Amino acid sequence: MVESIALYVGGLGFFFSGTAGLSANLRQLTGQRFRILLSRATNHPLRAGLLGVAAGALTQSTSVVAWVLSGMVASGLLPLRRALIVLACANIGTAGLVFAAAVDLHLPVLFLVGACGLMLGFNLFVKWKPGIGTMLSIGLVLFGLDLMKQAFGSLSANHGLKQAAAFFDRWPDVAFLLGTVMRSAIPSSSATAAITVTINKGGLLGEFPAMMSIAGIGIGAAIATLLLSGNFRGIPRQIAVYQSMTTAAGGVVVAGLLLLERLAGIPLLLALSGVVTRSNAAQMAIIYLVLNMVIALVCIGGLNWAPGWLARVSPPTLEEDLSRPRYLNAEALLSPETAPDLVALEQLRAMGALGEYLEAVRCGNGQLIRSLHNGAKALGEEIARFLQTMLEQSLATTLASQLISFQRKEEILRALEENVFLFASTLESHGAEEIPGRMLEALDTILLTAMDALKSKDPADVDLLVSMTDDRGSTMERLRSRYRLENPAHAGDISTLHYATTLFERNVWLMRQLALWIREDVTMSAA
């Protein structure tokens, strides 16, 4: 008995180590290029569904799929409707792990773990290291399942296990509750179902209680998702809420069909699984597949009203609104000649947000400043990745030169955003004081002038911006001296003022670089 427990615990350790490694390795593979390919591949509902099944089968975790989709929806690469289709069908793909738990894969798993371990140990095929690591993690998951099946397989004749089986047969609703509780504690529906299959290897659950425990996983998944997403806001919470609703509905439907079959004698799910196989483990895998197909159908059936309703339940945050590109998408990569205009529009959005930093200082809203910064930073990263992806294509020399110039402009804007953020954060507690207030209004005026110059490209506006951003070092030194001499009570804030004025000077210098870039761009356009 002790040996069986040790074997089962060891199997659990390998199983969860493998699932953790699988998630970690797959996250390394979800870079910008992968996301763009995913966006293109899901431009049709059928393709989105097939891709969802493949993603679920590969990751064996709808949480990983949801994490990738949340980022893509937030960045504008994927509409919420299409993301929900991918997520719905990913549930179906996760059934692969449960079928693996139901069959004997002892020798193939040993070969898989051994081969992948040797390749990693001897640094072979370094270029494919994340992929090999993913395969090793899959091998560890299956090896853990094999150990757990061995542990419970040896207990099939145990008297206590037979008594427990009789209890569950009399009270199948307890088996349903068991599935719910297990899924609430285990962060994966497929893992819960697979573990349930291994537990039942010794005959702990009869046919009907075993199927009811699988149905309970749907309710447990809904509870776990809602609990884990309690601190989510915006798009991640929208996806979590919808996933919870559909998984709960799937669990209720499957449990209802099982009860109807048992009480009314109508041949439904149990009859179907019995026709396919007589193996209890395989029947559990089939019911799990049916559960996830029901979840997918419920999810897809609600797509007409879901996006609007979810937007009301959990509106996109300010950070998400700013971070999501409005003009850059996967389709934009197919029309290189429009790229400069689209990038210019996104950069204008990023520039416009800087004035909101200063308004937040006037309101004393530090949280708003941080949210704006996170959104603007994410938008800047998306613009930079878009430009880099464009430049990796075969482009005309003139267009390539223009995009390189826009890269330089983006570097200026990102540095400016970071410095305005630091400046606003520093002044937040000094907004009502005279000297910091003057710097705030002066920077606001220059920002407005820069926005006018970016929009109009009028030489007069550009010249005005260049004039306003001339060297202001002597002005800053006079501000520092005046603050020190006329406000001795603020002596403790002198270092803060010096830091703020240094940031002010840096912001003015960066806007001068931007003004010179605009002047150069106007000259090139005229030529």
ROTOR-199832 format. One record per residue (C-alpha): residue number from 0; x, y, z. Coordinates in nm, 4 decimals. Each point is the difference from the previous one (the first is absolute). Example, Ala and Ser with C-alpha at 12.3 -4.5 7.8 and 13.67 -1.06 7.14 Angstrom:
REM residues 2
NODE   i       px       py       pz
NODE   0   1.2300  -0.4500   0.7800
NODE   1   0.1370   0.3440  -0.0660
//
This chain:
REM residues 527
NODE   i       px       py       pz
NODE   0   0.0000   0.0000   0.0000
NODE   1   0.2807   0.2424   0.0932
NODE   2   0.1806  -0.0846  -0.3218
NODE   3  -0.3138   0.0722  -0.2032
NODE   4  -0.0449   0.3365   0.1729
NODE   5   0.3657   0.0881  -0.0626
NODE   6  -0.0362  -0.1021  -0.3660
NODE   7  -0.3108   0.2154  -0.0381
NODE   8   0.1585   0.3030   0.1688
NODE   9   0.3073  -0.0380  -0.2200
NODE  10  -0.2229  -0.0175  -0.3045
NODE  11  -0.1790   0.3183   0.1075
NODE  12   0.3375   0.1719   0.0352
NODE  13   0.1077  -0.0953  -0.3531
NODE  14  -0.3444   0.0922  -0.1339
NODE  15  -0.0088   0.3528   0.1430
NODE  16   0.3706   0.0627  -0.0740
NODE  17  -0.0751  -0.0885  -0.3596
NODE  18  -0.3047   0.2264  -0.0228
NODE  19   0.1967   0.2911   0.1522
NODE  20   0.2852  -0.0561  -0.2446
NODE  21  -0.2441  -0.0249  -0.2880
NODE  22  -0.1500   0.3398   0.0813
NODE  23   0.3441   0.1598   0.0465
NODE  24   0.1386  -0.1333  -0.3304
NODE  25  -0.3081   0.0910  -0.1988
NODE  26   0.0078   0.3573   0.1297
NODE  27   0.3490   0.0324  -0.1520
NODE  28  -0.1460  -0.0903  -0.3388
NODE  29  -0.2726   0.2674   0.0049
NODE  30   0.1990   0.2948  -0.1315
NODE  31  -0.1201   0.2769  -0.2305
NODE  32   0.0520  -0.2005  -0.3203
NODE  33  -0.2002  -0.2910   0.1438
NODE  34  -0.2816   0.2354   0.1012
NODE  35  -0.0128   0.1579  -0.3452
NODE  36  -0.0152  -0.3457  -0.1629
NODE  37  -0.2738  -0.0978   0.2451
NODE  38  -0.1933   0.3158  -0.0870
NODE  39   0.0175  -0.0812  -0.3715
NODE  40  -0.0882  -0.3656   0.0557
NODE  41  -0.3193   0.0857   0.1896
NODE  42  -0.1578   0.2349  -0.2552
NODE  43  -0.2699  -0.2624  -0.0682
NODE  44  -0.2178  -0.1608   0.2712
NODE  45   0.0732  -0.3550  -0.1182
NODE  46   0.3753   0.0558  -0.0023
NODE  47  -0.0251   0.1684   0.3398
NODE  48  -0.1803  -0.3047   0.1369
NODE  49   0.2517  -0.2485  -0.1429
NODE  50   0.2864   0.2078   0.1325
NODE  51  -0.1672   0.0041   0.3416
NODE  52  -0.0225  -0.3807   0.0020
NODE  53   0.3703  -0.0230  -0.0934
NODE  54   0.0973   0.2549   0.2662
NODE  55  -0.1960  -0.1857   0.2667
NODE  56   0.1511  -0.3341  -0.1012
NODE  57   0.3524   0.1435   0.0107
NODE  58  -0.0243   0.2021   0.3205
NODE  59  -0.2531  -0.2190   0.1858
NODE  60  -0.0966   0.3185   0.1813
NODE  61  -0.2668   0.2508  -0.0929
NODE  62   0.1700   0.2380   0.2465
NODE  63   0.3095   0.0237  -0.2238
NODE  64  -0.2193   0.0490  -0.3076
NODE  65  -0.2039   0.2675   0.1819
NODE  66   0.3231   0.1779   0.1046
NODE  67   0.1192   0.0218  -0.3614
NODE  68  -0.3433   0.1065  -0.1268
NODE  69  -0.0382   0.2711   0.2672
NODE  70   0.3228   0.1625  -0.1139
NODE  71  -0.1002  -0.0214  -0.3651
NODE  72  -0.3445   0.1497   0.0604
NODE  73   0.1482   0.2751   0.2170
NODE  74   0.2566   0.0858  -0.2689
NODE  75  -0.2611   0.0027  -0.2773
NODE  76   0.1395  -0.3011  -0.1869
NODE  77  -0.3146  -0.2047   0.0534
NODE  78  -0.3675   0.0995   0.0442
NODE  79  -0.1649  -0.1303   0.3183
NODE  80  -0.2551  -0.2009  -0.1994
NODE  81   0.2710  -0.1970  -0.1819
NODE  82   0.1951  -0.0472   0.3225
NODE  83  -0.3041  -0.1567   0.1646
NODE  84  -0.0326  -0.2462  -0.2905
NODE  85   0.3652  -0.1046   0.0431
NODE  86  -0.0453  -0.0367   0.3758
NODE  87  -0.3243  -0.1971  -0.0385
NODE  88   0.1602  -0.2548  -0.2304
NODE  89   0.3167  -0.0165   0.2112
NODE  90  -0.2155  -0.1761   0.2593
NODE  91  -0.0553  -0.2817  -0.2498
NODE  92   0.3735  -0.0344  -0.0612
NODE  93   0.0735  -0.0530   0.3694
NODE  94  -0.1827  -0.3354  -0.0168
NODE  95   0.3184  -0.1453  -0.1515
NODE  96   0.1607  -0.0283   0.3433
NODE  97  -0.2979  -0.1924   0.1397
NODE  98   0.0104  -0.2479  -0.2881
NODE  99   0.3742  -0.0385   0.0630
NODE 100  -0.0805  -0.0843   0.3629
NODE 101  -0.2463  -0.2654  -0.1172
NODE 102   0.2464  -0.1980  -0.2151
NODE 103   0.3328  -0.1728   0.0650
NODE 104   0.2889   0.2222  -0.1195
NODE 105   0.2683  -0.1357   0.2329
NODE 106   0.2747  -0.0784  -0.2562
NODE 107  -0.0563   0.3011  -0.2350
NODE 108   0.0086   0.2339   0.3012
NODE 109   0.3306  -0.1424   0.1238
NODE 110   0.1538   0.0448  -0.3450
NODE 111  -0.1341   0.3577  -0.0242
NODE 112   0.1330   0.1049   0.3418
NODE 113   0.3340  -0.1677  -0.0603
NODE 114   0.0561   0.1482  -0.3470
NODE 115  -0.0992   0.3556   0.1010
NODE 116   0.2027  -0.0173   0.3217
NODE 117   0.3126  -0.1123  -0.1875
NODE 118  -0.0378   0.2748  -0.2612
NODE 119  -0.0283   0.2662   0.2701
NODE 120   0.2742  -0.1533   0.2149
NODE 121   0.2529  -0.0058  -0.2859
NODE 122  -0.1130   0.3356  -0.1487
NODE 123  -0.1068  -0.1566  -0.3281
NODE 124  -0.2192   0.1963  -0.2424
NODE 125   0.0374   0.3201   0.2084
NODE 126  -0.2089   0.1941  -0.2521
NODE 127  -0.2985  -0.2211   0.0833
NODE 128   0.0509   0.0056   0.3760
NODE 129  -0.3454   0.1462   0.0884
NODE 130  -0.1700  -0.2609  -0.2195
NODE 131   0.2048  -0.2851   0.1497
NODE 132  -0.0766   0.1333   0.3480
NODE 133  -0.3688  -0.0020  -0.0890
NODE 134   0.0182  -0.3641  -0.1138
NODE 135   0.1878  -0.0953   0.3185
NODE 136  -0.2728   0.1662   0.2073
NODE 137  -0.2654  -0.1963  -0.1889
NODE 138   0.2000  -0.3164   0.0691
NODE 139   0.0165   0.0794   0.3725
NODE 140  -0.3768   0.0578   0.0100
NODE 141  -0.0663  -0.3388  -0.1629
NODE 142   0.2626  -0.1721   0.2162
NODE 143  -0.1676   0.1388   0.3113
NODE 144  -0.3365  -0.1318  -0.1207
NODE 145   0.1542  -0.3418  -0.0606
NODE 146   0.1373  -0.0137   0.3560
NODE 147  -0.3377   0.0998   0.1447
NODE 148  -0.1781  -0.2715  -0.2008
NODE 149   0.2495  -0.2569   0.1286
NODE 150  -0.0634   0.1136   0.3590
NODE 151  -0.3781  -0.0411  -0.0150
NODE 152   0.0077  -0.3034  -0.2278
NODE 153   0.1538  -0.2072   0.2797
NODE 154  -0.2883   0.0893   0.2359
NODE 155  -0.2834  -0.1418  -0.2114
NODE 156  -0.0590  -0.2887   0.2407
NODE 157   0.0161   0.2148   0.3131
NODE 158  -0.3079  -0.0500   0.2253
NODE 159  -0.0124   0.3663   0.1069
NODE 160   0.0062   0.1125  -0.3635
NODE 161  -0.2944  -0.2290  -0.0780
NODE 162  -0.1993   0.1500   0.2878
NODE 163   0.0741   0.3507  -0.1282
NODE 164  -0.1154  -0.1031  -0.3476
NODE 165  -0.3284  -0.1247   0.1448
NODE 166  -0.0474   0.3293   0.1854
NODE 167   0.0507   0.2084  -0.3144
NODE 168  -0.2366  -0.2242  -0.1912
NODE 169  -0.2742   0.0742   0.2565
NODE 170   0.0838   0.3709   0.0114
NODE 171   0.1127   0.1091  -0.3494
NODE 172  -0.0611   0.3643   0.0914
NODE 173   0.2997  -0.0315   0.2366
NODE 174   0.2098  -0.1061  -0.3004
NODE 175  -0.1231   0.3119  -0.1809
NODE 176   0.1070   0.2070   0.3003
NODE 177   0.3360  -0.1790   0.0043
NODE 178   0.0658   0.1080  -0.3593
NODE 179  -0.1012   0.3575   0.0869
NODE 180   0.2266   0.0188   0.3056
NODE 181   0.2969  -0.1569  -0.1795
NODE 182  -0.0253   0.2448  -0.2935
NODE 183  -0.0337   0.2928   0.2407
NODE 184   0.3348  -0.0999   0.1537
NODE 185   0.1871  -0.1147  -0.3137
NODE 186   0.0746   0.2771  -0.2542
NODE 187  -0.0906  -0.2026  -0.3107
NODE 188  -0.3160  -0.1807  -0.1079
NODE 189   0.1873  -0.2537  -0.2113
NODE 190   0.2395  -0.0676   0.2891
NODE 191  -0.2954  -0.0539   0.2346
NODE 192  -0.1674  -0.2388  -0.2440
NODE 193   0.3252  -0.1881  -0.0605
NODE 194   0.0630  -0.0368   0.3746
NODE 195  -0.3593  -0.1175   0.0462
NODE 196   0.0601  -0.2652  -0.2660
NODE 197   0.3126  -0.1229   0.1826
NODE 198  -0.1820  -0.0047   0.3361
NODE 199  -0.2729  -0.2113  -0.1563
NODE 200   0.2557  -0.2514  -0.1274
NODE 201  -0.0578  -0.2036   0.3150
NODE 202  -0.3786   0.0167  -0.0263
NODE 203  -0.0674   0.2804   0.2486
NODE 204  -0.2902   0.1299  -0.2109
NODE 205  -0.2595  -0.2025  -0.1834
NODE 206  -0.1105   0.0824  -0.3530
NODE 207  -0.2649   0.2608   0.0807
NODE 208   0.1842   0.1715   0.2929
NODE 209   0.3130   0.0213  -0.2157
NODE 210  -0.1909   0.1866  -0.2713
NODE 211  -0.1642   0.2277   0.2574
NODE 212   0.3437   0.0917   0.1376
NODE 213   0.1017   0.1071  -0.3511
NODE 214  -0.3126   0.2174  -0.0284
NODE 215   0.0875   0.1610   0.3358
NODE 216   0.3258   0.1245  -0.1516
NODE 217  -0.1985   0.2593  -0.1997
NODE 218  -0.1388   0.1608   0.3162
NODE 219   0.3395  -0.0195   0.1725
NODE 220   0.1668   0.1707  -0.2974
NODE 221  -0.2505   0.2859   0.0186
NODE 222   0.0613   0.0472   0.3737
NODE 223   0.3800  -0.0128  -0.0368
NODE 224   0.0020   0.2451  -0.2914
NODE 225  -0.2152   0.2540   0.1840
NODE 226   0.2128  -0.0257   0.3143
NODE 227   0.3288   0.0372  -0.1871
NODE 228  -0.1285   0.2914  -0.2100
NODE 229  -0.1275   0.1998   0.2972
NODE 230   0.2703   0.2661  -0.0482
NODE 231  -0.0248   0.0063  -0.3802
NODE 232  -0.1341   0.3052  -0.1773
NODE 233  -0.0945   0.0777  -0.3566
NODE 234   0.0565  -0.2568  -0.2748
NODE 235   0.1580  -0.2783   0.2144
NODE 236  -0.3054   0.0096   0.2269
NODE 237  -0.2358  -0.0050  -0.3013
NODE 238   0.1625  -0.3214  -0.1222
NODE 239   0.0015  -0.1519   0.3503
NODE 240  -0.3689   0.0800   0.0604
NODE 241  -0.1080  -0.1476  -0.3323
NODE 242   0.2132  -0.3107   0.0533
NODE 243  -0.1572  -0.0460   0.3445
NODE 244  -0.3545   0.0325  -0.1351
NODE 245   0.0526  -0.2465  -0.2831
NODE 246   0.1830  -0.2632   0.2081
NODE 247  -0.2712   0.0119   0.2676
NODE 248  -0.2694  -0.0352  -0.2676
NODE 249   0.1867  -0.2950  -0.1510
NODE 250   0.0226  -0.1750   0.3379
NODE 251  -0.3707   0.0515   0.0703
NODE 252  -0.1037  -0.1278  -0.3462
NODE 253   0.2156  -0.3157   0.0175
NODE 254  -0.1101  -0.0760   0.3581
NODE 255  -0.3634   0.0508  -0.1035
NODE 256   0.0345  -0.2386  -0.2953
NODE 257   0.1662  -0.2636   0.2199
NODE 258  -0.2764   0.0250   0.2610
NODE 259  -0.2695  -0.0134  -0.2680
NODE 260   0.1569  -0.3150  -0.1425
NODE 261   0.0230  -0.1622   0.3434
NODE 262  -0.3498   0.0912   0.1213
NODE 263  -0.2015  -0.0231  -0.3233
NODE 264   0.1976  -0.2779  -0.1668
NODE 265   0.0468   0.2032  -0.3192
NODE 266   0.3249  -0.1057  -0.1756
NODE 267   0.2191   0.3112  -0.0127
NODE 268   0.3622   0.0585   0.1054
NODE 269   0.0640  -0.3249   0.1877
NODE 270  -0.1486  -0.2008  -0.2841
NODE 271   0.2122   0.1891  -0.2532
NODE 272   0.3249  -0.0544   0.1908
NODE 273  -0.0930  -0.3668   0.0583
NODE 274  -0.0390  -0.0563  -0.3745
NODE 275   0.3468   0.1463  -0.0648
NODE 276   0.1888  -0.1850   0.2779
NODE 277  -0.0500  -0.2176   0.3062
NODE 278   0.2991   0.1525   0.1825
NODE 279  -0.1135   0.2200   0.2901
NODE 280   0.3038   0.2274  -0.0432
NODE 281  -0.0684   0.0468  -0.3713
NODE 282  -0.3673   0.0693   0.0720
NODE 283   0.1039   0.2737   0.2464
NODE 284   0.2207   0.1508  -0.2705
NODE 285  -0.2936  -0.0022  -0.2436
NODE 286  -0.2283   0.1716   0.2526
NODE 287   0.2713   0.2617   0.0628
NODE 288   0.0183   0.0602  -0.3750
NODE 289  -0.3804   0.0353  -0.0122
NODE 290   0.0153   0.2455   0.2927
NODE 291   0.2461   0.2203  -0.1853
NODE 292  -0.1933  -0.0213  -0.3252
NODE 293  -0.3100   0.1199   0.1870
NODE 294   0.2061   0.2847   0.1514
NODE 295   0.1198   0.0964  -0.3497
NODE 296  -0.3538  -0.0058  -0.1405
NODE 297  -0.1325   0.2157   0.2842
NODE 298   0.2887   0.2427  -0.0457
NODE 299  -0.0436   0.0314  -0.3773
NODE 300  -0.3782   0.0203   0.0364
NODE 301   0.0309   0.3105   0.2173
NODE 302   0.2427   0.1917  -0.2212
NODE 303  -0.2672   0.2321  -0.1417
NODE 304  -0.0666   0.1638   0.3365
NODE 305   0.3153  -0.0846   0.1980
NODE 306   0.2406   0.2815  -0.1083
NODE 307  -0.2478   0.2800   0.0755
NODE 308  -0.1130  -0.1524   0.3284
NODE 309   0.3576  -0.0684   0.1144
NODE 310   0.1004   0.3573  -0.0829
NODE 311  -0.2674   0.1187   0.2428
NODE 312   0.0942  -0.2527   0.2678
NODE 313   0.3708   0.0792  -0.0163
NODE 314   0.0762   0.3087  -0.2147
NODE 315   0.3522   0.0258  -0.1454
NODE 316   0.2283   0.1901   0.2354
NODE 317   0.1615   0.3314  -0.0910
NODE 318   0.3307  -0.1845  -0.0226
NODE 319  -0.1444  -0.2536  -0.2474
NODE 320  -0.1642   0.2722  -0.2083
NODE 321   0.3274   0.1846  -0.0409
NODE 322   0.2145  -0.3105  -0.0489
NODE 323  -0.2198  -0.1449  -0.2766
NODE 324   0.1119   0.1265  -0.3446
NODE 325  -0.2904   0.1385  -0.2013
NODE 326   0.1705   0.0055  -0.3377
NODE 327   0.2717  -0.2679   0.0087
NODE 328  -0.1085  -0.3601  -0.0553
NODE 329   0.1091  -0.3127  -0.1832
NODE 330  -0.1737   0.1159  -0.3204
NODE 331   0.2055   0.3220   0.0060
NODE 332   0.3143  -0.2099  -0.0542
NODE 333  -0.1400  -0.1049  -0.3368
NODE 334  -0.0047   0.3632  -0.1247
NODE 335   0.3478   0.1410   0.0717
NODE 336  -0.0690   0.3273  -0.1831
NODE 337  -0.2621   0.0968   0.2600
NODE 338   0.2249  -0.0804   0.2971
NODE 339   0.1494   0.3510   0.0512
NODE 340  -0.3452   0.1624   0.0139
NODE 341  -0.1335  -0.2618   0.2422
NODE 342   0.3062   0.0261   0.2244
NODE 343  -0.0308   0.3786  -0.0012
NODE 344  -0.3604  -0.0261   0.1229
NODE 345   0.0986  -0.2344   0.2852
NODE 346   0.2916   0.2242   0.0970
NODE 347  -0.2357   0.2974   0.0072
NODE 348  -0.2214  -0.1940   0.2448
NODE 349   0.3006  -0.0699   0.2226
NODE 350   0.1005   0.3664  -0.0125
NODE 351  -0.3516   0.1134   0.0861
NODE 352   0.0017  -0.2103   0.3170
NODE 353   0.2895   0.2028   0.1426
NODE 354  -0.2259   0.2980   0.0658
NODE 355  -0.2195  -0.2297   0.2117
NODE 356   0.2992  -0.0676   0.2263
NODE 357   0.0149   0.3679   0.0857
NODE 358  -0.3766   0.0208   0.0521
NODE 359   0.0310  -0.2937   0.2418
NODE 360   0.2635   0.2002   0.1933
NODE 361  -0.2457   0.2888   0.0344
NODE 362  -0.2581  -0.2452   0.1362
NODE 363   0.2520  -0.1708   0.2278
NODE 364  -0.0827  -0.3385  -0.1557
NODE 365   0.3150  -0.2098   0.0228
NODE 366  -0.1813  -0.3215  -0.0982
NODE 367  -0.1142   0.1598  -0.3261
NODE 368   0.3585   0.1020  -0.0775
NODE 369   0.1198  -0.3593   0.0470
NODE 370  -0.2856  -0.1420  -0.2092
NODE 371   0.0749   0.2430  -0.2826
NODE 372   0.3669  -0.0896   0.0170
NODE 373  -0.0684  -0.3755  -0.0198
NODE 374  -0.2327   0.0473  -0.2962
NODE 375   0.2326   0.2375  -0.1859
NODE 376   0.2976  -0.2272   0.0628
NODE 377  -0.1889  -0.3011  -0.1412
NODE 378  -0.1116   0.2043  -0.3033
NODE 379   0.3585   0.1103  -0.0612
NODE 380   0.1170  -0.3607   0.0066
NODE 381  -0.2684  -0.0978  -0.2516
NODE 382   0.1015   0.2854  -0.2333
NODE 383   0.3678  -0.0944   0.0272
NODE 384  -0.0756  -0.3675  -0.0742
NODE 385  -0.2164   0.0955  -0.2970
NODE 386   0.2765   0.2156  -0.1478
NODE 387   0.2601  -0.2724   0.0522
NODE 388  -0.2259  -0.2620  -0.1610
NODE 389  -0.0576   0.2317  -0.2965
NODE 390   0.3730   0.0576  -0.0475
NODE 391   0.0629  -0.3757  -0.0083
NODE 392  -0.2025  -0.0135  -0.3226
NODE 393   0.1319   0.0755  -0.3478
NODE 394  -0.0790   0.3705  -0.0474
NODE 395   0.0768   0.2778  -0.2439
NODE 396   0.3002   0.2106   0.1060
NODE 397  -0.2050   0.3160   0.0495
NODE 398  -0.2579  -0.1742   0.2161
NODE 399   0.2683  -0.1774   0.2036
NODE 400   0.1743   0.3349   0.0631
NODE 401  -0.3280   0.1544   0.1086
NODE 402  -0.0697  -0.2845   0.2439
NODE 403   0.3510   0.0248   0.1445
NODE 404  -0.0673   0.3690   0.0532
NODE 405  -0.3231  -0.0895   0.1789
NODE 406   0.1982  -0.2376   0.2214
NODE 407   0.2161   0.2953   0.1061
NODE 408  -0.3136   0.2036   0.0660
NODE 409  -0.1423  -0.2863   0.2091
NODE 410   0.3175  -0.0124   0.2086
NODE 411  -0.0389   0.3732   0.0698
NODE 412  -0.3681  -0.0417   0.0913
NODE 413   0.0636  -0.2942   0.2314
NODE 414   0.2767   0.1872   0.1793
NODE 415  -0.2276   0.3051   0.0227
NODE 416  -0.2847  -0.2081   0.1433
NODE 417   0.2264  -0.1479   0.2664
NODE 418   0.1304   0.3435   0.1006
NODE 419  -0.3439   0.1630   0.0061
NODE 420  -0.1167  -0.2871   0.2205
NODE 421   0.2903   0.0541   0.2424
NODE 422  -0.0586   0.3754  -0.0065
NODE 423  -0.3737  -0.0388   0.0689
NODE 424   0.0623  -0.2541   0.2786
NODE 425   0.2536   0.2324   0.1621
NODE 426  -0.2292   0.3044  -0.0143
NODE 427  -0.3106  -0.1836   0.1179
NODE 428   0.0566   0.1042   0.3622
NODE 429   0.1136   0.3542  -0.1001
NODE 430  -0.2711   0.0888  -0.2510
NODE 431  -0.1401   0.2895   0.2033
NODE 432   0.3371   0.1686   0.0604
NODE 433   0.1129   0.2917  -0.2084
NODE 434   0.3217  -0.1141  -0.1690
NODE 435  -0.1059  -0.3579  -0.0750
NODE 436  -0.3301   0.1412  -0.1225
NODE 437   0.1807   0.2317  -0.2403
NODE 438   0.2050  -0.2861  -0.1394
NODE 439  -0.3159  -0.2054  -0.0398
NODE 440  -0.1775   0.2719  -0.1996
NODE 441   0.3122   0.0728  -0.2067
NODE 442   0.0359  -0.3676  -0.0961
NODE 443  -0.3706  -0.0226  -0.0783
NODE 444   0.0293   0.2972  -0.2374
NODE 445   0.2971  -0.1566  -0.1796
NODE 446  -0.1838  -0.3336  -0.0278
NODE 447  -0.3020   0.1697  -0.1573
NODE 448   0.2272   0.1778  -0.2481
NODE 449   0.1702  -0.3324  -0.0832
NODE 450  -0.3405  -0.1601  -0.0628
NODE 451  -0.0945   0.2831  -0.2369
NODE 452   0.3293  -0.0400  -0.1867
NODE 453  -0.0447  -0.3778  -0.0306
NODE 454  -0.3544   0.0353  -0.1321
NODE 455   0.0454   0.2909  -0.2396
NODE 456   0.3661  -0.0390  -0.1073
NODE 457  -0.0294   0.3745  -0.0627
NODE 458   0.3513   0.1573  -0.0149
NODE 459  -0.1230   0.2875   0.2184
NODE 460  -0.1135  -0.2418   0.2745
NODE 461   0.3259  -0.1935  -0.0261
NODE 462   0.2068   0.3214   0.0236
NODE 463  -0.1992   0.1070   0.3069
NODE 464   0.0721  -0.3363   0.1673
NODE 465   0.3701   0.0251  -0.0831
NODE 466   0.0067   0.3520   0.1477
NODE 467  -0.1802  -0.1044   0.3184
NODE 468   0.2407  -0.2882   0.0584
NODE 469   0.3207   0.2026  -0.0239
NODE 470   0.2540  -0.0539   0.2788
NODE 471  -0.1756   0.0894   0.3280
NODE 472   0.2835  -0.0861   0.2387
NODE 473   0.0391   0.3541   0.1357
NODE 474  -0.3764   0.0239   0.0545
NODE 475   0.0036  -0.3199   0.2015
NODE 476   0.2886   0.1218   0.2132
NODE 477  -0.1917   0.3211   0.0784
NODE 478  -0.3029  -0.2109   0.1012
NODE 479   0.2135  -0.2097   0.2320
NODE 480   0.1614   0.3070   0.1605
NODE 481  -0.3319   0.1775   0.0485
NODE 482  -0.1586  -0.3067   0.1581
NODE 483   0.2948  -0.0394   0.2383
NODE 484   0.0241   0.3693   0.1054
NODE 485  -0.3647   0.0985   0.0128
NODE 486  -0.1342  -0.3214   0.1517
NODE 487   0.2386  -0.1027   0.2835
NODE 488  -0.2850  -0.2017   0.1579
NODE 489   0.0268  -0.2398  -0.2926
NODE 490   0.3701  -0.0712   0.0484
NODE 491  -0.0757  -0.3690   0.0444
NODE 492  -0.1573  -0.0076  -0.3478
NODE 493   0.3001   0.1513  -0.1796
NODE 494   0.1235  -0.3381  -0.1256
NODE 495  -0.3486  -0.0758  -0.1337
NODE 496  -0.0126   0.3354  -0.1778
NODE 497   0.3438  -0.0536  -0.1529
NODE 498  -0.1096  -0.3407  -0.1251
NODE 499  -0.3220   0.1475  -0.1431
NODE 500   0.1829   0.2811  -0.1785
NODE 501   0.2508  -0.2495  -0.1399
NODE 502  -0.2881  -0.2044  -0.1363
NODE 503  -0.1610   0.3168  -0.1366
NODE 504   0.3209   0.0862  -0.1858
NODE 505   0.0231  -0.3529  -0.1333
NODE 506  -0.3605   0.0143  -0.1231
NODE 507   0.0612   0.3320  -0.1741
NODE 508   0.3144  -0.1416  -0.1625
NODE 509  -0.1900  -0.3088  -0.1214
NODE 510  -0.2746   0.2178  -0.1468
NODE 511   0.2671   0.1994  -0.1787
NODE 512   0.1233  -0.3276  -0.1546
NODE 513  -0.3590  -0.0711  -0.0998
NODE 514  -0.0327   0.3482  -0.1520
NODE 515   0.3180  -0.0526  -0.2038
NODE 516  -0.1325  -0.3401  -0.1137
NODE 517  -0.3271   0.1612  -0.1148
NODE 518   0.1926   0.2700  -0.1869
NODE 519   0.2112  -0.2663  -0.1722
NODE 520  -0.3112  -0.2037  -0.0862
NODE 521  -0.1734   0.3067  -0.1474
NODE 522   0.3093   0.0757  -0.2089
NODE 523   0.0212  -0.3610  -0.1274
NODE 524  -0.3712  -0.0014  -0.0868
NODE 525   0.0330   0.3246  -0.1917
NODE 526   0.2946  -0.1379  -0.1951
//
